């Protein structure tokens, strides 16, 4: 294979890879519609069920009080009829609040956003939280970091970043201040290993959790 042929093949490979590279640089953008669907509450028949959306597991809040109020003796006959062990316990376990994870990139050691991806992602988040479909809903903006640096510094940084995102949502996207709170978790809740950059990148995230 001569040099000209090699160059032609290399150029063809770059053309074929261009869409994938663009998606990779996009950083896994979550659209406003995705955010809206993940944070909306479902109707009562669907409450308590868990569902997945684009790889993020969402648990909907069920009628835990009604389940907890059932007399203990009602569960015993079910166990005698061959019910699967642990099934009743799983049904009455408290469900998690609806939440969504977004990746916003910040200047190193700062709460200032960096790059076009973060601006677009923030705009999608602001559009979703200010949507009429979520009117009156209350949210927590949770900031998370990797384990690089001291634990105390990461805690402070996560608090600053969460507060900054909250302020931007209020000032730039019209989200009512009484509907969003900010909380920093530092490095305390990793979702991946901090031993490699790929894992650390996943741990540097913002989680929007519905509180109402």
KOLFIVEX-512602 format. One record per atom (N, C-alpha, C): x, z negated, y; atom name; residue in three letters. Coordinates in Angstrom, 1 decimal. Layout:
<recs>
      X      Z      Y atom res
      X      Z      Y   CA Ala
...
</recs>
This chain:
<recs>
      X      Z      Y atom res
    0.9    0.0   -1.2    N Unk
    0.0    0.0    0.0   CA Unk
    0.9    0.0    1.2    C Unk
    0.7    1.0    2.1    N Unk
    1.6    1.1    3.3   CA Unk
    1.1    0.2    4.4    C Unk
    1.9    0.1    5.5    N Unk
    1.6   -0.8    6.6   CA Unk
    0.3   -0.5    7.3    C Unk
    0.0    0.8    7.4    N Unk
   -1.2    1.2    8.1   CA Unk
   -2.4    0.8    7.4    C Unk
   -2.4    0.9    6.1    N Unk
   -3.5    0.5    5.2   CA Unk
   -3.7   -1.0    5.3    C Unk
   -2.6   -1.7    5.3    N Unk
   -2.7   -3.2    5.4   CA Unk
   -3.4   -3.6    6.7    C Unk
   -3.0   -2.9    7.8    N Unk
   -3.6   -3.3    9.1   CA Unk
   -5.0   -3.0    9.2    C Unk
   -5.4   -1.8    8.5    N Unk
   -6.8   -1.4    8.5   CA Unk
   -7.7   -2.5    7.8    C Unk
   -7.2   -2.9    6.6    N Unk
   -7.9   -3.9    5.8   CA Unk
   -8.0   -5.2    6.5    C Unk
   -6.9   -5.6    7.2    N Unk
   -6.9   -6.9    8.0   CA Unk
   -7.9   -6.8    9.1    C Unk
   -8.0   -5.7    9.8    N Unk
   -9.0   -5.6   10.9   CA Unk
  -10.4   -5.6   10.3    C Unk
  -10.6   -5.0    9.2    N Unk
  -12.0   -5.0    8.5   CA Unk
  -12.3   -6.4    8.2    C Unk
  -11.4   -7.2    7.6    N Unk
  -11.7   -8.6    7.3   CA Unk
  -12.1   -9.4    8.5    C Unk
  -11.4   -9.2    9.6    N Unk
  -11.7  -10.0   10.8   CA Unk
  -13.1   -9.6   11.3    C Unk
  -13.5   -8.4   11.2    N Unk
  -14.8   -8.0   11.6   CA Unk
  -15.9   -8.6   10.7    C Unk
  -15.6   -8.7    9.5    N Unk
  -16.6   -9.3    8.5   CA Unk
  -16.7  -10.8    8.7    C Unk
  -15.5  -11.4    9.1    N Unk
  -15.5  -12.9    9.3   CA Unk
  -16.0  -13.3   10.7    C Unk
  -16.1  -12.4   11.6    N Unk
  -16.5  -12.8   13.0   CA Unk
  -17.8  -13.6   13.1    C Unk
  -18.9  -13.2   12.4    N Unk
  -20.1  -14.0   12.5   CA Unk
  -19.9  -15.4   12.0    C Unk
  -19.1  -15.6   10.9    N Unk
  -18.9  -16.9   10.3   CA Unk
  -18.1  -17.8   11.2    C Unk
  -17.1  -17.1   11.8    N Unk
  -16.2  -17.9   12.8   CA Unk
  -17.0  -18.3   14.0    C Unk
  -17.9  -17.5   14.4    N Unk
  -18.7  -17.9   15.6   CA Unk
  -19.6  -19.1   15.2    C Unk
  -20.2  -19.1   14.0    N Unk
  -21.0  -20.2   13.6   CA Unk
  -20.2  -21.4   13.4    C Unk
  -19.0  -21.3   13.0    N Unk
  -18.1  -22.5   12.8   CA Unk
  -17.8  -23.1   14.1    C Unk
  -17.5  -22.2   15.1    N Unk
  -17.2  -22.7   16.5   CA Unk
  -18.4  -23.3   17.1    C Unk
  -19.6  -22.9   16.7    N Unk
  -20.8  -23.5   17.3   CA Unk
  -21.0  -24.9   16.9    C Unk
  -20.3  -25.4   15.9    N Unk
  -20.2  -26.8   15.5   CA Unk
  -21.5  -27.3   14.9    C Unk
  -22.3  -26.5   14.3    N Unk
  -23.5  -27.0   13.6   CA Unk
  -24.6  -27.4   14.6    C Unk
  -24.9  -26.5   15.6    N Unk
  -25.9  -26.8   16.6   CA Unk
  -27.2  -27.1   16.0    C Unk
  -27.9  -28.1   16.4    N Unk
  -29.2  -28.5   16.0   CA Unk
  -30.2  -28.1   17.1    C Unk
  -31.1  -27.2   16.8    N Unk
  -32.0  -26.7   17.9   CA Unk
  -33.0  -27.8   18.3    C Unk
  -33.7  -27.5   19.5    N Unk
  -34.7  -28.5   20.0   CA Unk
  -35.9  -28.5   19.0    C Unk
  -36.2  -27.4   18.4    N Unk
  -37.3  -27.4   17.4   CA Unk
  -36.9  -28.3   16.2    C Unk
  -35.7  -28.2   15.7    N Unk
  -35.2  -29.0   14.6   CA Unk
  -35.3  -30.5   15.0    C Unk
  -34.8  -30.9   16.2    N Unk
  -34.9  -32.2   16.6   CA Unk
  -36.3  -32.7   16.7    C Unk
  -37.2  -31.9   17.3    N Unk
  -38.6  -32.3   17.4   CA Unk
  -39.2  -32.6   16.1    C Unk
  -39.0  -31.7   15.1    N Unk
  -39.6  -31.8   13.8   CA Unk
  -39.2  -33.1   13.1    C Unk
  -37.9  -33.4   13.3    N Unk
  -37.3  -34.6   12.6   CA Unk
  -37.8  -35.9   13.2    C Unk
  -38.1  -35.9   14.5    N Unk
  -38.5  -37.1   15.2   CA Unk
  -40.0  -37.3   15.3    C Unk
  -40.8  -36.3   15.0    N Unk
  -42.2  -36.4   15.0   CA Unk
  -42.7  -37.3   13.9    C Unk
  -43.7  -38.1   14.2    N Unk
  -44.3  -38.9   13.2   CA Unk
  -45.3  -38.0   12.4    C Unk
  -45.5  -38.3   11.1    N Unk
  -46.4  -37.5   10.3   CA Unk
  -47.8  -38.2   10.2    C Unk
  -48.8  -37.5    9.8    N Unk
  -50.1  -38.1    9.6   CA Unk
  -50.0  -39.2    8.5    C Unk
  -51.0  -40.1    8.5    N Unk
  -51.0  -41.2    7.6   CA Unk
  -50.9  -40.8    6.1    C Unk
  -51.5  -39.7    5.6    N Unk
  -51.3  -39.4    4.1   CA Unk
  -49.9  -39.1    3.8    C Unk
  -49.1  -38.7    4.8    N Unk
  -47.7  -38.4    4.5   CA Unk
  -46.8  -39.5    4.8    C Unk
  -47.3  -40.6    5.4    N Unk
  -46.4  -41.7    5.8   CA Unk
  -45.8  -42.4    4.6    C Unk
  -44.6  -42.8    4.7    N Unk
  -43.9  -43.5    3.6   CA Unk
  -43.2  -42.5    2.7    C Unk
  -43.5  -41.2    2.8    N Unk
  -42.8  -40.2    2.0   CA Unk
  -41.5  -39.9    2.7    C Unk
  -40.5  -39.5    1.9    N Unk
  -39.2  -39.0    2.5   CA Unk
  -39.2  -37.5    2.3    C Unk
  -38.5  -36.9    3.3    N Unk
  -38.4  -35.4    3.1   CA Unk
  -37.0  -35.1    3.7    C Unk
  -36.5  -33.9    3.4    N Unk
  -35.2  -33.5    4.0   CA Unk
  -35.4  -32.2    4.8    C Unk
  -34.6  -32.1    5.8    N Unk
  -34.6  -31.0    6.7   CA Unk
  -33.2  -30.6    7.1    C Unk
  -32.8  -29.4    6.7    N Unk
  -31.5  -28.9    6.9   CA Unk
  -30.4  -30.0    6.6    C Unk
  -30.6  -30.6    5.5    N Unk
  -29.5  -31.5    4.9   CA Unk
  -29.5  -32.9    5.5    C Unk
  -30.5  -33.2    6.4    N Unk
  -30.5  -34.5    7.0   CA Unk
  -31.8  -35.2    6.4    C Unk
  -31.6  -36.4    5.7    N Unk
  -32.7  -37.0    5.1   CA Unk
  -33.5  -37.9    6.1    C Unk
  -34.8  -37.7    6.1    N Unk
  -35.6  -38.3    7.1   CA Unk
  -36.7  -39.2    6.3    C Unk
  -36.7  -40.5    6.6    N Unk
  -37.7  -41.3    6.0   CA Unk
  -38.8  -41.6    7.0    C Unk
  -40.1  -41.4    6.7    N Unk
  -41.2  -41.7    7.6   CA Unk
  -41.7  -43.1    7.3    C Unk
  -42.1  -43.7    8.4    N Unk
  -42.6  -45.1    8.3   CA Unk
  -43.9  -45.2    7.6    C Unk
  -44.1  -46.0    6.6    N Unk
  -45.3  -46.1    5.9   CA Unk
  -46.1  -47.4    6.3    C Unk
  -47.2  -47.6    5.6    N Unk
  -48.0  -48.8    5.9   CA Unk
  -47.4  -50.0    5.1    C Unk
  -46.2  -50.5    5.5    N Unk
  -45.5  -51.5    4.8   CA Unk
  -46.3  -52.8    4.7    C Unk
  -47.1  -53.1    5.8    N Unk
  -47.8  -54.4    5.9   CA Unk
  -48.9  -54.4    4.8    C Unk
  -49.6  -53.2    4.6    N Unk
  -50.7  -53.2    3.6   CA Unk
  -50.1  -53.3    2.2    C Unk
  -49.0  -52.7    2.0    N Unk
  -48.4  -52.8    0.7   CA Unk
  -47.9  -54.2    0.4    C Unk
  -47.3  -54.9    1.4    N Unk
  -46.8  -56.2    1.2   CA Unk
  -47.9  -57.2    1.0    C Unk
  -49.1  -56.9    1.5    N Unk
  -50.3  -57.8    1.4   CA Unk
  -50.9  -57.8    0.0    C Unk
  -50.6  -56.8   -0.9    N Unk
  -51.2  -56.8   -2.2   CA Unk
  -50.8  -58.0   -3.0    C Unk
  -51.7  -58.6   -3.7    N Unk
  -51.4  -59.8   -4.5   CA Unk
  -50.4  -59.4   -5.6    C Unk
  -49.5  -60.3   -5.9    N Unk
  -48.4  -60.1   -6.9   CA Unk
  -49.0  -59.8   -8.2    C Unk
  -50.2  -60.4   -8.6    N Unk
  -50.7  -60.3   -9.9   CA Unk
  -51.2  -58.9  -10.1    C Unk
  -51.5  -58.1   -9.1    N Unk
  -51.9  -56.7   -9.3   CA Unk
  -50.8  -55.8   -9.9    C Unk
  -49.5  -56.2   -9.6    N Unk
  -48.4  -55.4  -10.0   CA Unk
  -48.1  -55.7  -11.5    C Unk
  -48.5  -56.9  -12.0    N Unk
  -48.1  -57.3  -13.4   CA Unk
  -48.8  -56.4  -14.4    C Unk
  -50.2  -56.1  -14.3    N Unk
  -50.8  -55.3  -15.3   CA Unk
  -50.2  -53.9  -15.4    C Unk
  -49.7  -53.3  -14.2    N Unk
  -49.1  -52.0  -14.2   CA Unk
  -47.8  -52.0  -15.0    C Unk
  -47.1  -53.1  -14.9    N Unk
  -45.9  -53.2  -15.7   CA Unk
  -46.2  -53.2  -17.2    C Unk
  -47.3  -53.8  -17.6    N Unk
  -47.7  -53.9  -19.0   CA Unk
  -48.1  -52.5  -19.5    C Unk
  -48.5  -51.6  -18.7    N Unk
  -49.0  -50.3  -19.1   CA Unk
  -47.9  -49.3  -19.1    C Unk
  -46.7  -49.7  -19.1    N Unk
  -45.6  -48.8  -19.3   CA Unk
  -45.1  -48.2  -18.0    C Unk
  -45.4  -48.9  -16.9    N Unk
  -44.9  -48.4  -15.6   CA Unk
  -43.3  -48.4  -15.6    C Unk
  -42.7  -47.5  -14.9    N Unk
  -41.3  -47.4  -14.9   CA Unk
  -40.7  -48.6  -14.2    C Unk
  -39.6  -49.2  -14.7    N Unk
  -39.0  -50.3  -14.1   CA Unk
  -38.5  -50.0  -12.7    C Unk
  -38.8  -50.9  -11.7    N Unk
  -38.4  -50.6  -10.4   CA Unk
  -39.3  -49.7   -9.6    C Unk
  -40.3  -49.1  -10.2    N Unk
  -41.1  -48.2   -9.4   CA Unk
  -41.9  -48.8   -8.3    C Unk
  -42.5  -50.0   -8.6    N Unk
  -43.3  -50.7   -7.5   CA Unk
  -42.4  -51.2   -6.4    C Unk
  -41.2  -51.6   -6.8    N Unk
  -40.3  -52.1   -5.8   CA Unk
  -39.9  -50.9   -4.8    C Unk
  -39.7  -49.7   -5.4    N Unk
  -39.3  -48.6   -4.6   CA Unk
  -40.4  -48.2   -3.6    C Unk
  -41.7  -48.3   -4.1    N Unk
  -42.8  -48.0   -3.3   CA Unk
  -43.0  -48.9   -2.1    C Unk
  -42.6  -50.2   -2.2    N Unk
  -42.9  -51.2   -1.2   CA Unk
  -41.6  -51.4   -0.3    C Unk
  -40.5  -50.7   -0.6    N Unk
  -39.3  -50.9    0.2   CA Unk
  -39.5  -50.3    1.6    C Unk
  -39.1  -51.0    2.6    N Unk
  -39.2  -50.6    4.0   CA Unk
  -38.6  -49.2    4.2    C Unk
  -39.3  -48.3    4.8    N Unk
  -38.8  -47.0    5.1   CA Unk
  -38.0  -47.0    6.4    C Unk
  -37.0  -46.1    6.5    N Unk
  -36.2  -46.0    7.7   CA Unk
  -37.0  -45.3    8.8    C Unk
  -36.6  -45.5   10.0    N Unk
  -37.2  -44.8   11.1   CA Unk
  -36.7  -43.4   11.2    C Unk
  -37.6  -42.5   11.6    N Unk
  -37.2  -41.1   11.8   CA Unk
  -35.9  -41.0   12.7    C Unk
  -35.0  -40.2   12.3    N Unk
  -33.7  -40.1   13.2   CA Unk
  -33.1  -38.7   13.0    C Unk
  -32.2  -38.4   13.9    N Unk
  -31.5  -37.1   13.8   CA Unk
  -30.1  -37.3   14.3    C Unk
  -29.1  -36.7   13.7    N Unk
  -27.7  -36.7   14.1   CA Unk
  -27.4  -35.5   14.8    C Unk
  -26.7  -35.6   16.0    N Unk
  -26.2  -34.5   16.7   CA Unk
  -24.7  -34.7   17.0    C Unk
  -24.0  -33.7   17.1    N Unk
  -22.5  -33.8   17.4   CA Unk
  -22.2  -33.3   18.8    C Unk
  -21.9  -34.3   19.6    N Unk
  -21.5  -34.0   21.0   CA Unk
  -20.0  -34.3   21.2    C Unk
  -19.3  -33.4   21.8    N Unk
  -17.8  -33.6   21.9   CA Unk
  -17.5  -34.1   23.3    C Unk
  -16.6  -35.1   23.3    N Unk
  -16.2  -35.8   24.5   CA Unk
  -14.7  -35.6   24.8    C Unk
  -14.4  -35.7   26.1    N Unk
  -13.0  -35.7   26.5   CA Unk
  -12.3  -36.9   25.8    C Unk
  -11.1  -36.7   25.4    N Unk
  -10.4  -37.8   24.6   CA Unk
  -10.3  -39.1   25.4    C Unk
  -10.8  -40.2   24.7    N Unk
  -10.8  -41.5   25.3   CA Unk
  -11.8  -41.6   26.5    C Unk
  -12.8  -40.7   26.6    N Unk
  -13.7  -40.7   27.7   CA Unk
  -15.1  -40.5   27.3    C Unk
  -16.0  -40.8   28.2    N Unk
  -17.5  -40.6   27.9   CA Unk
  -17.9  -39.2   28.5    C Unk
  -17.0  -38.4   29.1    N Unk
  -17.4  -37.1   29.6   CA Unk
  -17.5  -36.1   28.5    C Unk
  -18.6  -35.3   28.6    N Unk
  -18.7  -34.3   27.6   CA Unk
  -17.7  -33.2   27.7    C Unk
  -17.3  -32.5   26.6    N Unk
  -16.3  -31.5   26.6   CA Unk
  -16.9  -30.2   25.9    C Unk
  -16.8  -29.1   26.5    N Unk
  -17.1  -27.8   25.9   CA Unk
  -18.5  -27.4   26.0    C Unk
  -18.8  -26.1   25.9    N Unk
  -20.1  -25.5   26.0   CA Unk
  -21.0  -25.9   24.9    C Unk
  -20.5  -26.2   23.7    N Unk
  -21.3  -26.6   22.6   CA Unk
  -22.1  -27.9   22.9    C Unk
  -21.3  -28.9   23.5    N Unk
  -21.9  -30.1   23.9   CA Unk
  -23.0  -30.0   24.9    C Unk
  -22.8  -29.1   25.9    N Unk
  -23.8  -28.9   26.9   CA Unk
  -25.1  -28.3   26.4    C Unk
  -24.9  -27.3   25.5    N Unk
  -26.0  -26.7   24.8   CA Unk
  -26.8  -27.7   23.9    C Unk
  -26.0  -28.5   23.2    N Unk
  -26.6  -29.5   22.3   CA Unk
  -27.4  -30.5   23.1    C Unk
  -26.8  -31.0   24.2    N Unk
  -27.5  -31.9   25.1   CA Unk
  -28.8  -31.3   25.6    C Unk
  -28.7  -30.1   26.0    N Unk
  -29.9  -29.4   26.6   CA Unk
  -31.0  -29.3   25.5    C Unk
  -30.7  -29.0   24.3    N Unk
  -31.6  -29.0   23.2   CA Unk
  -32.2  -30.4   22.9    C Unk
  -31.4  -31.4   23.0    N Unk
  -31.9  -32.8   22.8   CA Unk
  -32.8  -33.2   24.0    C Unk
  -32.4  -32.8   25.2    N Unk
  -33.3  -33.2   26.3   CA Unk
  -34.6  -32.5   26.3    C Unk
  -34.6  -31.2   25.8    N Unk
  -35.9  -30.4   25.7   CA Unk
  -36.8  -31.1   24.7    C Unk
  -36.2  -31.5   23.6    N Unk
  -37.0  -32.1   22.5   CA Unk
  -37.6  -33.5   22.9    C Unk
  -36.8  -34.4   23.5    N Unk
  -37.2  -35.7   23.9   CA Unk
  -38.2  -35.7   25.0    C Unk
  -38.2  -34.6   25.9    N Unk
  -39.1  -34.5   27.0   CA Unk
  -40.3  -33.7   26.6    C Unk
  -40.4  -33.3   25.4    N Unk
  -41.6  -32.5   24.9   CA Unk
  -42.9  -33.3   24.9    C Unk
  -44.0  -32.7   25.2    N Unk
  -45.3  -33.4   25.1   CA Unk
  -45.6  -34.0   23.8    C Unk
  -45.0  -33.3   22.7    N Unk
  -45.2  -33.8   21.4   CA Unk
  -44.6  -35.2   21.1    C Unk
  -43.7  -35.6   21.9    N Unk
  -43.0  -36.9   21.8   CA Unk
  -43.3  -37.8   23.0    C Unk
  -44.3  -37.4   23.7    N Unk
  -44.7  -38.3   24.9   CA Unk
  -45.0  -39.7   24.5    C Unk
  -44.4  -40.6   25.1    N Unk
  -44.6  -42.1   24.8   CA Unk
  -43.8  -42.6   23.7    C Unk
  -43.1  -41.8   23.0    N Unk
  -42.2  -42.2   21.9   CA Unk
  -40.9  -42.9   22.5    C Unk
  -40.4  -43.9   21.8    N Unk
  -39.2  -44.6   22.3   CA Unk
  -38.1  -44.4   21.4    C Unk
  -36.9  -44.2   21.9    N Unk
  -35.7  -43.8   21.1   CA Unk
  -34.5  -44.6   21.4    C Unk
  -33.6  -44.8   20.4    N Unk
  -32.3  -45.4   20.6   CA Unk
  -31.3  -44.3   20.6    C Unk
  -30.4  -44.2   21.5    N Unk
  -29.2  -43.3   21.5   CA Unk
  -28.1  -44.1   21.0    C Unk
  -27.7  -43.8   19.7    N Unk
  -26.6  -44.6   19.1   CA Unk
  -25.3  -43.8   19.1    C Unk
  -24.2  -44.5   19.7    N Unk
  -22.9  -43.8   19.7   CA Unk
  -22.0  -44.3   18.6    C Unk
  -21.3  -43.4   17.9    N Unk
  -20.5  -43.7   16.8   CA Unk
  -19.1  -43.0   17.0    C Unk
  -18.0  -43.7   16.5    N Unk
  -16.7  -43.2   16.6   CA Unk
  -16.0  -43.2   15.2    C Unk
  -14.8  -42.5   15.2    N Unk
  -14.0  -42.7   14.0   CA Unk
  -13.2  -44.0   14.1    C Unk
  -12.2  -44.1   13.2    N Unk
  -11.4  -45.4   13.3   CA Unk
  -10.1  -45.3   13.9    C Unk
   -9.9  -44.2   14.6    N Unk
   -8.6  -44.0   15.4   CA Unk
   -8.6  -45.0   16.5    C Unk
   -7.5  -45.7   16.7    N Unk
   -7.4  -46.7   17.8   CA Unk
   -8.0  -48.0   17.3    C Unk
   -8.0  -49.0   18.2    N Unk
   -8.4  -50.3   17.8   CA Unk
  -10.0  -50.4   17.7    C Unk
  -10.4  -51.3   16.9    N Unk
  -11.8  -51.5   16.7   CA Unk
  -12.5  -51.9   18.0    C Unk
  -11.9  -52.7   18.8    N Unk
  -12.5  -53.1   20.1   CA Unk
  -12.6  -51.9   21.0    C Unk
  -11.6  -51.1   21.1    N Unk
  -11.6  -49.9   22.0   CA Unk
  -12.7  -49.0   21.5    C Unk
  -12.8  -48.8   20.2    N Unk
  -13.8  -47.9   19.7   CA Unk
  -15.3  -48.4   20.0    C Unk
  -15.4  -49.7   19.9    N Unk
  -16.7  -50.2   20.2   CA Unk
  -17.1  -50.0   21.7    C Unk
  -16.2  -50.3   22.6    N Unk
  -16.4  -50.0   24.0   CA Unk
  -16.7  -48.6   24.3    C Unk
  -15.9  -47.7   23.7    N Unk
  -16.0  -46.2   23.9   CA Unk
  -17.4  -45.8   23.4    C Unk
  -17.8  -46.2   22.3    N Unk
  -19.1  -45.8   21.7   CA Unk
  -20.3  -46.3   22.6    C Unk
  -20.1  -47.4   23.2    N Unk
  -21.2  -47.9   24.1   CA Unk
  -21.2  -47.1   25.4    C Unk
  -20.0  -46.7   25.9    N Unk
  -20.0  -45.9   27.1   CA Unk
  -20.5  -44.6   26.9    C Unk
  -20.2  -44.0   25.8    N Unk
  -20.7  -42.6   25.5   CA Unk
  -22.2  -42.6   25.3    C Unk
  -22.7  -43.6   24.6    N Unk
  -24.2  -43.7   24.3   CA Unk
  -24.9  -43.9   25.7    C Unk
  -24.4  -44.7   26.5    N Unk
  -25.0  -44.9   27.8   CA Unk
  -24.9  -43.7   28.7    C Unk
  -23.8  -42.9   28.6    N Unk
  -23.7  -41.7   29.4   CA Unk
  -24.7  -40.7   29.0    C Unk
  -24.9  -40.5   27.7    N Unk
  -25.9  -39.6   27.1   CA Unk
  -27.3  -40.0   27.6    C Unk
  -27.6  -41.3   27.5    N Unk
  -28.9  -41.8   28.0   CA Unk
  -29.1  -41.4   29.5    C Unk
  -28.1  -41.7   30.3    N Unk
  -28.2  -41.4   31.7   CA Unk
  -28.4  -39.9   32.0    C Unk
  -27.8  -39.0   31.2    N Unk
  -27.9  -37.6   31.4   CA Unk
  -29.3  -37.2   31.0    C Unk
  -29.9  -37.7   29.9    N Unk
  -31.2  -37.4   29.5   CA Unk
  -32.2  -37.8   30.5    C Unk
  -32.0  -38.9   31.2    N Unk
  -32.9  -39.4   32.2   CA Unk
  -32.8  -38.6   33.5    C Unk
  -31.6  -38.4   34.0    N Unk
  -31.4  -37.8   35.3   CA Unk
  -31.5  -36.3   35.2    C Unk
  -31.1  -35.6   34.1    N Unk
  -31.1  -34.2   34.1   CA Unk
  -32.3  -33.6   33.3    C Unk
  -32.9  -34.3   32.4    N Unk
  -33.9  -33.7   31.6   CA Unk
  -35.3  -34.4   31.7    C Unk
  -35.4  -35.4   32.6    N Unk
  -36.7  -36.0   32.9   CA Unk
  -37.2  -36.9   31.9    C Unk
  -36.4  -37.4   31.0    N Unk
  -36.8  -38.4   30.0   CA Unk
  -37.0  -39.8   30.7    C Unk
  -38.1  -40.4   30.5    N Unk
  -38.3  -41.7   31.2   CA Unk
  -37.3  -42.7   30.8    C Unk
  -36.8  -43.5   31.7    N Unk
  -35.8  -44.5   31.4   CA Unk
  -36.2  -45.5   30.5    C Unk
  -37.5  -45.8   30.5    N Unk
  -38.1  -46.9   29.6   CA Unk
  -38.3  -46.4   28.2    C Unk
  -38.0  -45.1   27.9    N Unk
  -38.2  -44.5   26.6   CA Unk
  -36.9  -44.4   25.8    C Unk
  -35.8  -44.6   26.5    N Unk
  -34.5  -44.5   25.8   CA Unk
  -33.6  -45.7   26.0    C Unk
  -33.0  -46.2   25.0    N Unk
  -32.0  -47.3   25.1   CA Unk
  -30.7  -46.7   24.5    C Unk
  -29.6  -47.4   24.9    N Unk
  -28.3  -46.9   24.4   CA Unk
  -27.7  -48.1   23.6    C Unk
  -27.0  -47.8   22.5    N Unk
  -26.3  -48.8   21.8   CA Unk
  -25.1  -48.2   21.1    C Unk
  -24.0  -48.9   21.2    N Unk
  -22.7  -48.4   20.6   CA Unk
  -22.5  -49.1   19.3    C Unk
  -22.1  -48.4   18.3    N Unk
  -21.8  -48.9   17.0   CA Unk
  -20.3  -48.8   16.6    C Unk
  -19.5  -48.3   17.5    N Unk
  -18.1  -48.1   17.3   CA Unk
  -17.8  -47.4   16.0    C Unk
  -16.9  -48.0   15.2    N Unk
  -16.5  -47.4   13.9   CA Unk
  -17.1  -48.1   12.7    C Unk
  -18.2  -48.9   13.0    N Unk
  -18.8  -49.7   11.9   CA Unk
  -19.7  -49.0   10.9    C Unk
  -20.1  -47.8   11.2    N Unk
  -21.0  -47.1   10.3   CA Unk
  -20.5  -45.7   10.0    C Unk
  -19.4  -45.6    9.4    N Unk
  -18.9  -44.2    9.0   CA Unk
  -19.8  -43.5    8.0    C Unk
  -19.9  -42.2    8.1    N Unk
  -20.6  -41.4    7.1   CA Unk
  -19.6  -40.6    6.3    C Unk
  -18.4  -40.7    6.6    N Unk
  -17.3  -40.0    5.8   CA Unk
  -16.0  -40.7    5.9    C Unk
  -15.1  -40.3    5.1    N Unk
  -13.8  -41.0    5.1   CA Unk
  -13.0  -40.7    6.4    C Unk
  -12.4  -41.7    7.0    N Unk
  -11.6  -41.6    8.2   CA Unk
  -10.1  -41.2    7.9    C Unk
   -9.8  -40.9    6.6    N Unk
   -8.5  -40.6    6.2   CA Unk
   -8.1  -39.1    6.6    C Unk
   -9.1  -38.3    6.8    N Unk
   -8.8  -36.9    7.1   CA Unk
   -9.6  -36.5    8.4    C Unk
   -9.1  -35.5    9.1    N Unk
   -9.8  -35.1   10.3   CA Unk
  -11.2  -34.6   10.1    C Unk
  -11.4  -33.9    9.0    N Unk
  -12.8  -33.5    8.7   CA Unk
  -13.8  -34.6    8.6    C Unk
  -13.4  -35.7    8.0    N Unk
  -14.2  -36.9    7.9   CA Unk
  -14.4  -37.6    9.3    C Unk
  -13.3  -37.7   10.0    N Unk
  -13.3  -38.3   11.3   CA Unk
  -14.3  -37.6   12.3    C Unk
  -14.3  -36.2   12.1    N Unk
  -15.1  -35.4   13.0   CA Unk
  -16.6  -35.7   12.7    C Unk
  -17.0  -36.0   11.4    N Unk
  -18.3  -36.3   11.1   CA Unk
  -18.7  -37.7   11.6    C Unk
  -17.7  -38.6   11.7    N Unk
  -18.0  -40.0   12.2   CA Unk
  -18.2  -40.0   13.7    C Unk
  -17.6  -39.1   14.4    N Unk
  -17.8  -39.0   15.8   CA Unk
  -19.1  -38.3   16.1    C Unk
  -20.2  -39.1   16.3    N Unk
  -21.5  -38.5   16.4   CA Unk
  -22.4  -39.4   17.2    C Unk
  -23.6  -38.8   17.6    N Unk
  -24.6  -39.5   18.3   CA Unk
  -25.9  -39.4   17.4    C Unk
  -26.5  -40.6   17.1    N Unk
  -27.7  -40.6   16.3   CA Unk
  -28.9  -41.0   17.2    C Unk
  -29.9  -40.2   17.2    N Unk
  -31.1  -40.5   17.9   CA Unk
  -32.2  -41.1   16.9    C Unk
  -32.6  -42.3   17.1    N Unk
  -33.5  -43.0   16.2   CA Unk
  -34.8  -43.3   17.0    C Unk
  -35.9  -43.0   16.3    N Unk
  -37.2  -43.3   16.9   CA Unk
  -37.5  -44.8   16.6    C Unk
  -37.9  -45.5   17.7    N Unk
  -38.1  -47.0   17.5   CA Unk
  -39.6  -47.4   17.5    C Unk
  -40.5  -46.6   18.0    N Unk
  -41.9  -47.0   18.0   CA Unk
  -42.6  -46.7   16.6    C Unk
</recs>
